[in-house]
Amino acid sequence: MSKPAGLNTLCVHAAHVPDAATGAVAEPIHLSTTFERNVDGDYPRGYRYSREGTPNRTALEACVTSLEGGAGAAAFASGLAANMAVLELLGAGDLLVASQEGYYGSLRQFAVFAQRRGARIELVDLADGAAVEAALARRSGRARLLWIETPTNPLLNIADLRQLAALGHDAGALVVCDNTFATPVCQRPFDFGVDIVVHSATKYLGGHSDVLAGVVAVRSGARGAARVAAHGGRGAGAVRLLAVAAQPRNARAARARAVCRRAASGRVPRPARRHRAGVLPGPARAPAARHRGSADAGRLRRHAVGVRRGR
């Protein structure tokens, strides 16, 4: 029985094969917006129109699917566009429970979308399991989404994915995790029962400040997965061509960037008092230890009370 590929191998080889026509080891950029039909009208190569998909977009989606350990993924023009594809699962009267602290763009998007759709939003402290359970129960039978962001942006608070996934499923909700800050290098939410993972690939997954993109990955058998994929296939927030070409390259370097950040963290000026995401005091320590990979030192929650030089 072959040994499963490790993280380093996945980062390098996920959805990456030499070009069949030329042997090029870097994926060629496909500029075409339309693709050839057969004489019977079919599209046997799998592509019809670039709004629906291209070879470059397929490579990006397959790469993130492999890194996250999911069943499929859809790429979008930005992280908020990826969020919107998932929010489309909310109907009038449905309930969205989310963290009271997180990326400001997401929290604003939740509030605006819920108001326009006629859905209800409850923002709670996700570290308080009783508060989450109570929020999910406030609209019995209508809890649709439990949205987790861990670590949070910008304070890097940690939530217990396994506990929250169980609470969400008990309430009949789909459990979503924004994995932007951790990336699959440090945390794989599907391993803890999460149904849907979202990324702003612009940030840690991109890593070079040259990509604006978002990705939604889904767990095998997750309800709503087909609707999320269809949202992307309709061209809603279709990702830019150069972004999908660059992103798999950036993802392949994600592990190396994380290790380099960890090595550099002891050689720069740093606050006299600090918390590492994943080495936190109090109740956050246990879930962080369960979630993290081995290269999580790039994310620091800083409480500056004076700065001392690094060794």
C-alpha positions as semicolon CSV with decimal commas, in nm:
position;residue;x (nm);y (nm);z (nm)
1;M;0,000;0,000;0,000
2;S;0,148;0,331;-0,107
3;K;0,218;0,596;0,154
4;P;-0,009;0,903;0,134
5;A;0,164;1,212;0,000
6;G;0,296;1,442;0,271
7;L;0,236;1,815;0,290
8;N;0,563;1,909;0,121
9;T;0,485;1,675;-0,169
10;L;0,131;1,806;-0,202
11;C;0,250;2,167;-0,207
12;V;0,486;2,090;-0,493
13;H;0,287;1,841;-0,699
14;A;-0,084;1,905;-0,633
15;A;-0,259;1,936;-0,973
16;H;0,076;1,998;-1,139
17;V;0,172;1,795;-1,444
18;P;0,395;1,889;-1,739
19;D;0,215;2,018;-2,046
20;A;0,129;1,719;-2,266
21;A;0,199;1,903;-2,591
22;T;0,533;2,064;-2,509
23;G;0,660;1,914;-2,184
24;A;0,662;2,258;-2,019
25;V;0,679;2,225;-1,641
26;A;0,501;2,559;-1,586
27;E;0,135;2,557;-1,682
28;P;0,076;2,748;-2,008
29;I;-0,170;3,037;-1,986
30;H;-0,484;2,967;-2,190
31;L;-0,615;3,294;-2,333
32;S;-0,907;3,151;-2,527
33;T;-1,259;3,244;-2,416
34;T;-1,425;2,970;-2,625
35;F;-1,337;2,609;-2,696
36;E;-1,385;2,378;-2,994
37;R;-1,694;2,162;-3,036
38;N;-1,703;1,820;-3,193
39;V;-1,910;1,776;-3,507
40;D;-2,194;1,641;-3,291
41;G;-2,193;1,960;-3,081
42;D;-2,030;1,813;-2,771
43;Y;-1,728;1,948;-2,584
44;P;-1,525;1,632;-2,517
45;R;-1,231;1,820;-2,362
46;G;-1,451;1,953;-2,083
47;Y;-1,442;2,325;-2,163
48;R;-1,699;2,541;-2,342
49;Y;-1,659;2,902;-2,233
50;S;-1,405;3,066;-2,004
51;R;-1,675;3,206;-1,776
52;E;-1,753;2,848;-1,679
53;G;-1,397;2,720;-1,658
54;T;-1,053;2,706;-1,815
55;P;-0,758;2,468;-1,780
56;N;-0,582;2,723;-1,558
57;R;-0,883;2,763;-1,331
58;T;-0,925;2,386;-1,313
59;A;-0,560;2,352;-1,204
60;L;-0,606;2,609;-0,927
61;E;-0,925;2,444;-0,802
62;A;-0,768;2,098;-0,808
63;C;-0,462;2,230;-0,624
64;V;-0,667;2,376;-0,338
65;T;-0,888;2,066;-0,327
66;S;-0,580;1,848;-0,280
67;L;-0,417;2,073;-0,019
68;E;-0,737;2,099;0,186
69;G;-0,825;1,731;0,149
70;G;-1,167;1,816;0,006
71;A;-1,390;1,681;-0,268
72;G;-1,388;1,986;-0,494
73;A;-1,332;2,360;-0,514
74;A;-1,440;2,669;-0,706
75;A;-1,225;2,977;-0,769
76;F;-1,354;3,334;-0,758
77;A;-1,230;3,688;-0,821
78;S;-1,173;3,766;-0,452
79;G;-1,227;3,634;-0,102
80;L;-1,552;3,832;-0,069
81;A;-1,674;3,688;-0,399
82;A;-1,604;3,342;-0,258
83;N;-1,798;3,438;0,056
84;M;-2,091;3,550;-0,158
85;A;-2,114;3,211;-0,329
86;V;-2,162;3,049;0,013
87;L;-2,397;3,320;0,141
88;E;-2,624;3,244;-0,155
89;L;-2,720;2,929;0,037
90;L;-2,912;3,152;0,281
91;G;-3,280;3,198;0,219
92;A;-3,532;3,442;0,366
93;G;-3,580;3,361;0,732
94;D;-3,263;3,150;0,758
95;L;-3,009;3,204;1,035
96;L;-2,639;3,277;0,997
97;V;-2,427;3,247;1,315
98;A;-2,079;3,396;1,291
99;S;-1,795;3,525;1,504
100;Q;-1,832;3,866;1,663
101;E;-1,464;3,928;1,582
102;G;-1,321;3,868;1,237
103;Y;-1,233;4,023;0,905
104;Y;-1,421;4,351;0,883
105;G;-1,507;4,298;0,514
106;S;-1,675;3,966;0,589
107;L;-1,872;4,096;0,889
108;R;-1,999;4,394;0,687
109;Q;-2,085;4,163;0,397
110;F;-2,280;3,933;0,630
111;A;-2,484;4,222;0,770
112;V;-2,567;4,375;0,430
113;F;-2,650;4,042;0,267
114;A;-2,865;3,920;0,556
115;Q;-3,066;4,244;0,555
116;R;-3,128;4,230;0,180
117;R;-3,210;3,858;0,179
118;G;-3,436;3,874;0,483
119;A;-3,212;3,638;0,679
120;R;-3,106;3,679;1,039
121;I;-2,749;3,711;1,163
122;E;-2,620;3,636;1,514
123;L;-2,264;3,739;1,605
124;V;-2,125;3,554;1,908
125;D;-1,800;3,467;2,081
126;L;-1,710;3,137;1,913
127;A;-1,490;3,042;2,207
128;D;-1,809;3,021;2,418
129;G;-1,975;2,693;2,317
130;A;-2,287;2,764;2,523
131;A;-2,334;3,101;2,350
132;V;-2,298;2,939;2,008
133;E;-2,548;2,666;2,095
134;A;-2,797;2,925;2,222
135;A;-2,758;3,138;1,909
136;L;-2,817;2,838;1,681
137;A;-3,133;2,752;1,875
138;R;-3,290;3,100;1,856
139;R;-3,452;3,021;1,524
140;S;-3,530;2,654;1,561
141;G;-3,498;2,459;1,237
142;R;-3,376;2,763;1,042
143;A;-3,006;2,760;1,133
144;R;-2,846;2,743;0,791
145;L;-2,481;2,846;0,830
146;L;-2,234;2,849;1,118
147;W;-1,942;3,060;0,993
148;I;-1,609;3,015;1,172
149;E;-1,296;3,224;1,123
150;T;-0,993;3,079;1,301
151;P;-0,744;3,229;1,349
152;T;-0,938;3,554;1,320
153;N;-0,828;3,863;1,132
154;P;-0,679;4,073;1,287
155;L;-0,667;3,950;1,650
156;L;-0,587;3,585;1,568
157;N;-0,833;3,440;1,819
158;I;-0,871;3,062;1,804
159;A;-1,197;2,864;1,794
160;D;-1,238;2,490;1,849
161;L;-1,333;2,354;1,507
162;R;-1,439;2,008;1,623
163;Q;-1,666;2,141;1,897
164;L;-1,823;2,402;1,670
165;A;-1,874;2,156;1,384
166;A;-2,064;1,927;1,620
167;L;-2,281;2,213;1,748
168;G;-2,356;2,331;1,395
169;H;-2,449;1,987;1,269
170;D;-2,670;1,921;1,572
171;A;-2,862;2,237;1,478
172;G;-2,890;2,129;1,114
173;A;-2,649;2,398;0,988
174;L;-2,369;2,378;0,736
175;V;-2,037;2,461;0,901
176;V;-1,809;2,702;0,714
177;C;-1,449;2,784;0,805
178;D;-1,253;3,081;0,674
179;N;-0,905;2,928;0,653
180;T;-0,734;3,235;0,508
181;F;-0,488;3,299;0,789
182;A;-0,392;2,940;0,867
183;T;-0,398;2,792;0,514
184;P;-0,393;2,411;0,479
185;V;-0,023;2,424;0,568
186;C;-0,121;2,486;0,931
187;Q;-0,484;2,369;0,953
188;R;-0,718;2,144;0,754
189;P;-1,074;2,214;0,868
190;F;-1,225;1,912;0,692
191;D;-1,036;1,691;0,937
192;F;-1,254;1,839;1,214
193;G;-1,594;1,800;1,047
194;V;-1,625;2,134;0,865
195;D;-1,838;2,125;0,547
196;I;-1,709;2,424;0,348
197;V;-1,374;2,606;0,354
198;V;-1,329;2,956;0,214
199;H;-1,008;3,142;0,135
200;S;-0,910;3,490;0,042
201;A;-0,630;3,356;-0,176
202;T;-0,502;3,713;-0,202
203;K;-0,336;3,675;0,138
204;Y;-0,135;3,383;0,279
205;L;-0,226;3,136;0,005
206;G;-0,109;3,387;-0,258
207;G;0,185;3,517;-0,064
208;H;0,343;3,746;-0,323
209;S;0,100;4,044;-0,337
210;D;0,036;3,974;-0,706
211;V;-0,291;3,777;-0,692
212;L;-0,649;3,881;-0,615
213;A;-0,859;3,566;-0,579
214;G;-1,086;3,360;-0,357
215;V;-1,153;2,989;-0,333
216;V;-1,432;2,776;-0,186
217;A;-1,354;2,411;-0,112
218;V;-1,616;2,155;-0,011
219;R;-1,611;1,831;0,185
220;S;-1,731;1,511;0,023
221;G;-2,108;1,483;0,063
222;A;-2,153;1,839;0,193
223;R;-2,500;1,979;0,135
224;G;-2,501;2,285;-0,087
225;A;-2,177;2,197;-0,266
226;A;-2,344;2,178;-0,606
227;R;-2,504;2,521;-0,560
228;V;-2,170;2,677;-0,469
229;A;-2,005;2,523;-0,777
230;A;-2,292;2,637;-0,998
231;H;-2,252;2,991;-0,866
232;G;-1,893;2,987;-0,990
233;G;-1,992;2,826;-1,321
234;R;-2,231;3,111;-1,392
235;G;-1,934;3,345;-1,387
236;A;-2,026;3,511;-1,058
237;G;-1,700;3,680;-0,963
238;A;-1,493;3,481;-1,214
239;V;-1,125;3,495;-1,123
240;R;-0,883;3,684;-1,349
241;L;-0,676;3,484;-1,595
242;L;-0,334;3,590;-1,463
243;A;-0,450;3,523;-1,107
244;V;-0,541;3,161;-1,179
245;A;-0,214;3,115;-1,364
246;A;-0,005;3,256;-1,077
247;Q;-0,194;3,110;-0,781
248;P;-0,090;2,741;-0,815
249;R;0,273;2,856;-0,826
250;N;0,219;3,061;-0,511
251;A;0,043;2,774;-0,335
252;R;0,336;2,541;-0,410
253;A;0,562;2,778;-0,214
254;A;0,325;2,812;0,083
255;R;0,504;2,554;0,296
256;A;0,846;2,706;0,229
257;R;0,718;3,057;0,315
258;A;0,577;2,934;0,645
259;V;0,904;2,765;0,742
260;C;1,104;3,076;0,650
261;R;0,874;3,296;0,859
262;R;0,927;3,066;1,156
263;A;1,306;3,078;1,109
264;A;1,303;3,457;1,080
265;S;1,075;3,520;1,377
266;G;1,364;3,506;1,622
267;R;1,585;3,745;1,427
268;V;1,374;4,062;1,408
269;P;1,276;4,327;1,663
270;R;0,972;4,199;1,850
271;P;0,746;4,314;2,132
272;A;0,848;4,227;2,485
273;R;0,511;4,053;2,528
274;R;0,353;3,850;2,250
275;H;0,130;3,557;2,173
276;R;0,184;3,315;1,891
277;A;-0,126;3,183;1,718
278;G;-0,122;2,823;1,833
279;V;0,079;2,890;2,151
280;L;-0,182;3,092;2,336
281;P;-0,264;3,112;2,704
282;G;-0,596;2,995;2,844
283;P;-0,871;2,804;2,664
284;A;-0,740;2,876;2,313
285;R;-0,428;2,665;2,363
286;A;-0,583;2,318;2,331
287;P;-0,778;2,372;2,005
288;A;-0,487;2,559;1,852
289;A;-0,257;2,265;1,924
290;R;-0,506;2,026;1,760
291;H;-0,547;2,241;1,447
292;R;-0,199;2,355;1,372
293;G;0,070;2,218;1,148
294;S;0,439;2,259;1,220
295;A;0,495;2,597;1,057
296;D;0,253;2,835;1,225
297;A;0,495;3,095;1,358
298;G;0,421;3,347;1,083
299;R;0,107;3,469;1,258
300;L;0,160;3,667;1,577
301;R;-0,087;3,844;1,801
302;R;0,114;4,132;1,941
303;H;0,054;4,321;2,264
304;A;0,331;4,580;2,251
305;V;0,440;4,699;2,595
306;G;0,788;4,794;2,478
307;V;1,013;4,640;2,217
308;R;1,324;4,435;2,275
309;R;1,569;4,317;2,015
310;G;1,551;3,962;1,884
311;R;1,839;3,731;1,953
